[in-house]
Amino acid sequence: AKLNALRTYNSIKNADIVVVRFGEKYRQWNAAFDAGFAVASDIPLIVVHGEDNQHALKEVDASALLVLDNPNKVPAALNYVINGKL
């Protein structure tokens, strides 16, 4: 577990943007910790989750620069951020 945590720490520290996805298949506490670490490291955060998690994640959403309801929207959002094209 610590080796994986070190890998994640290093990946976040080297990232230009961090995308964190919340959902049934994803460990919520790990995702929330990674989101908080990205924000604390001053790395832009994109959060992805469905409506079912909207209320529970309102504080996480408030710290994100972008909140999406579907992971399929991430590539278009990143394309816009990087290239200015939708």
C-alpha positions as YAML, in Angstrom:
chain: A
units: angstrom
residues:
- id: 1
  name: ALA
  ca: [0.00, 0.00, 0.00]
- id: 2
  name: LYS
  ca: [2.80, 2.44, 0.82]
- id: 3
  name: LEU
  ca: [4.56, 1.73, -2.46]
- id: 4
  name: ASN
  ca: [1.34, 2.54, -4.33]
- id: 5
  name: ALA
  ca: [0.88, 5.70, -2.22]
- id: 6
  name: LEU
  ca: [4.40, 6.81, -3.15]
- id: 7
  name: ARG
  ca: [3.64, 6.18, -6.82]
- id: 8
  name: THR
  ca: [0.43, 8.22, -6.59]
- id: 9
  name: TYR
  ca: [2.19, 11.02, -4.67]
- id: 10
  name: ASN
  ca: [4.88, 11.23, -7.36]
- id: 11
  name: SER
  ca: [2.32, 11.19, -10.18]
- id: 12
  name: ILE
  ca: [0.28, 14.00, -8.64]
- id: 13
  name: LYS
  ca: [3.36, 16.13, -7.91]
- id: 14
  name: ASN
  ca: [4.45, 15.79, -11.56]
- id: 15
  name: ALA
  ca: [0.99, 16.42, -13.04]
- id: 16
  name: ASP
  ca: [-0.14, 19.57, -14.83]
- id: 17
  name: ILE
  ca: [-3.80, 18.70, -14.13]
- id: 18
  name: VAL
  ca: [-5.28, 16.00, -11.92]
- id: 19
  name: VAL
  ca: [-8.52, 14.22, -12.83]
- id: 20
  name: VAL
  ca: [-10.22, 12.41, -9.94]
- id: 21
  name: ARG
  ca: [-13.19, 10.14, -10.56]
- id: 22
  name: PHE
  ca: [-15.69, 9.18, -7.90]
- id: 23
  name: GLY
  ca: [-18.13, 6.32, -8.36]
- id: 24
  name: GLU
  ca: [-19.24, 2.86, -7.33]
- id: 25
  name: LYS
  ca: [-16.09, 1.11, -8.59]
- id: 26
  name: TYR
  ca: [-13.65, 3.61, -7.09]
- id: 27
  name: ARG
  ca: [-12.49, 3.86, -3.49]
- id: 28
  name: GLN
  ca: [-14.01, 7.13, -2.34]
- id: 29
  name: TRP
  ca: [-11.55, 7.79, 0.47]
- id: 30
  name: ASN
  ca: [-8.55, 7.37, -1.84]
- id: 31
  name: ALA
  ca: [-10.09, 9.63, -4.46]
- id: 32
  name: ALA
  ca: [-10.95, 12.29, -1.87]
- id: 33
  name: PHE
  ca: [-7.44, 12.17, -0.44]
- id: 34
  name: ASP
  ca: [-5.87, 12.47, -3.91]
- id: 35
  name: ALA
  ca: [-8.16, 15.39, -4.75]
- id: 36
  name: GLY
  ca: [-7.22, 17.17, -1.53]
- id: 37
  name: PHE
  ca: [-3.53, 16.53, -2.10]
- id: 38
  name: ALA
  ca: [-3.74, 17.96, -5.63]
- id: 39
  name: VAL
  ca: [-5.48, 21.10, -4.38]
- id: 40
  name: ALA
  ca: [-3.01, 21.48, -1.50]
- id: 41
  name: SER
  ca: [-0.19, 21.13, -4.04]
- id: 42
  name: ASP
  ca: [-1.76, 23.91, -6.14]
- id: 43
  name: ILE
  ca: [-2.40, 21.56, -9.07]
- id: 44
  name: PRO
  ca: [-5.61, 22.17, -11.03]
- id: 45
  name: LEU
  ca: [-8.29, 19.61, -10.27]
- id: 46
  name: ILE
  ca: [-11.03, 18.14, -12.45]
- id: 47
  name: VAL
  ca: [-13.61, 16.05, -10.57]
- id: 48
  name: VAL
  ca: [-15.83, 13.47, -12.24]
- id: 49
  name: HIS
  ca: [-18.91, 11.99, -10.54]
- id: 50
  name: GLY
  ca: [-22.56, 11.30, -11.11]
- id: 51
  name: GLU
  ca: [-25.53, 13.12, -9.62]
- id: 52
  name: ASP
  ca: [-25.79, 10.52, -6.86]
- id: 53
  name: ASN
  ca: [-22.59, 11.90, -5.28]
- id: 54
  name: GLN
  ca: [-23.31, 15.57, -5.88]
- id: 55
  name: HIS
  ca: [-24.29, 16.50, -2.32]
- id: 56
  name: ALA
  ca: [-21.65, 14.36, -0.61]
- id: 57
  name: LEU
  ca: [-18.88, 15.88, -2.73]
- id: 58
  name: LYS
  ca: [-19.95, 19.53, -2.63]
- id: 59
  name: GLU
  ca: [-16.78, 20.60, -0.77]
- id: 60
  name: VAL
  ca: [-14.55, 18.67, -3.17]
- id: 61
  name: ASP
  ca: [-16.45, 20.19, -6.11]
- id: 62
  name: ALA
  ca: [-15.93, 23.67, -4.68]
- id: 63
  name: SER
  ca: [-12.16, 23.21, -4.77]
- id: 64
  name: ALA
  ca: [-12.14, 21.85, -8.33]
- id: 65
  name: LEU
  ca: [-11.73, 24.03, -11.38]
- id: 66
  name: LEU
  ca: [-14.11, 21.79, -13.32]
- id: 67
  name: VAL
  ca: [-16.75, 19.25, -12.31]
- id: 68
  name: LEU
  ca: [-18.02, 16.79, -14.90]
- id: 69
  name: ASP
  ca: [-20.84, 14.26, -14.63]
- id: 70
  name: ASN
  ca: [-19.43, 11.75, -17.12]
- id: 71
  name: PRO
  ca: [-15.88, 10.48, -17.68]
- id: 72
  name: ASN
  ca: [-16.47, 10.57, -21.44]
- id: 73
  name: LYS
  ca: [-16.41, 14.39, -21.20]
- id: 74
  name: VAL
  ca: [-12.83, 14.50, -19.89]
- id: 75
  name: PRO
  ca: [-11.04, 14.26, -23.27]
- id: 76
  name: ALA
  ca: [-13.06, 17.14, -24.74]
- id: 77
  name: ALA
  ca: [-12.44, 19.26, -21.63]
- id: 78
  name: LEU
  ca: [-8.70, 18.60, -21.76]
- id: 79
  name: ASN
  ca: [-8.66, 19.31, -25.50]
- id: 80
  name: TYR
  ca: [-10.25, 22.68, -24.81]
- id: 81
  name: VAL
  ca: [-7.81, 23.46, -21.98]
- id: 82
  name: ILE
  ca: [-4.76, 22.47, -24.05]
- id: 83
  name: ASN
  ca: [-5.78, 23.52, -27.56]
- id: 84
  name: GLY
  ca: [-8.67, 25.95, -27.04]
- id: 85
  name: LYS
  ca: [-10.97, 23.79, -29.17]
- id: 86
  name: LEU
  ca: [-14.21, 22.08, -28.17]
...
